[in-house]
């Protein structure tokens, strides 16, 4: 069963992996079991036990009956949660259908509703405008630097 998990270190047994995951996790007030993987970012999918995704390894050892053709989905929506009651296996299409875009972008700007689809736009207009401005400034600086290097500045 553990051999079907991509990136999982081979020296783990089901019991040692279960102990390893529980030692690296903490219970949140929401009932989620938050795992601490490699790296310092929180709220994103975590890798542990080699290069395996923590939620997939947790599904294998806590729930069992893992099918590598399906995806492991979080019913709670917390990407670094490994609580067995919050994990389920679904198809790729169902996993994509369940995603909901938040009304604000990651920088806190309000997103607009796309009139064609009726959903929130994927890209925030304010963030897009700022990214284009930064890109134009970088390009202008490169052009100015190239002109100086060729004696035309």
WOWO-V262823 format. One record per residue. N is the residue number from 1. PSI is psi in whole degrees, 0 to 359 (NA if undefined). NEAR is the number of other ideal C-beta (glycine too) atoms within 8 Angstrom. Layout:
# WOWO-V262823
[[N,PSI,NEAR] [N,PSI,NEAR]]
This chain:
# WOWO-V262823
[[1,314,7] [2,337,11] [3,343,5] [4,352,7] [5,119,12] [6,133,6] [7,358,8] [8,132,14] [9,139,7] [10,344,4] [11,357,4] [12,140,12] [13,173,6] [14,318,10] [15,317,6] [16,325,9] [17,320,15] [18,314,10] [19,321,8] [20,314,11] [21,318,16] [22,326,7] [23,331,6] [24,11,9] [25,161,11] [26,144,6] [27,128,7] [28,166,10] [29,335,3] [30,354,6] [31,353,9] [32,149,11] [33,99,12] [34,125,13] [35,148,15] [36,105,7] [37,203,10] [38,139,5] [39,173,6] [40,353,3] [41,139,5] [42,155,6] [43,7,6] [44,165,7] [45,138,8] [46,145,14] [47,135,11] [48,171,13] [49,56,11] [50,237,8] [51,30,6] [52,147,14] [53,134,10] [54,319,16] [55,329,16] [56,317,11] [57,321,16] [58,320,15] [59,319,13] [60,314,15] [61,330,11] [62,319,10] [63,314,9] [64,189,7] [65,45,4] [66,131,12] [67,116,6] [68,348,7] [69,347,3] [70,166,8] [71,150,8] [72,123,11] [73,148,11] [74,121,11] [75,339,7] [76,342,10] [77,2,5] [78,117,12] [79,331,10] [80,23,14] [81,136,15] [82,18,15] [83,123,10] [84,328,9] [85,344,5] [86,0,12] [87,142,17] [88,157,6] [89,130,10] [90,168,9] [91,165,7] [92,319,6] [93,317,6] [94,323,9] [95,319,11] [96,324,7] [97,327,6] [98,346,8] [99,138,6] [100,130,4] [101,135,8] [102,156,7] [103,347,6] [104,148,7] [105,177,10] [106,346,3] [107,3,7] [108,5,5] [109,147,10] [110,136,5] [111,150,12] [112,155,7] [113,130,8] [114,123,9] [115,336,4] [116,311,4] [117,338,4] [118,9,6] [119,171,7] [120,143,10] [121,147,10] [122,321,4] [123,130,6] [124,132,10] [125,321,9] [126,312,9] [127,321,11] [128,317,9] [129,316,8] [130,322,8] [131,320,8] [132,321,8] [133,315,8] [134,321,8] [135,315,8] [136,321,8] [137,318,8] [138,318,8] [139,318,8] [140,321,8] [141,320,8] [142,319,8] [143,315,8] [144,320,9] [145,321,8] [146,323,8] [147,319,9] [148,321,9] [149,329,6] [150,11,6] [151,23,5] [152,11,5] [153,NA,5]]
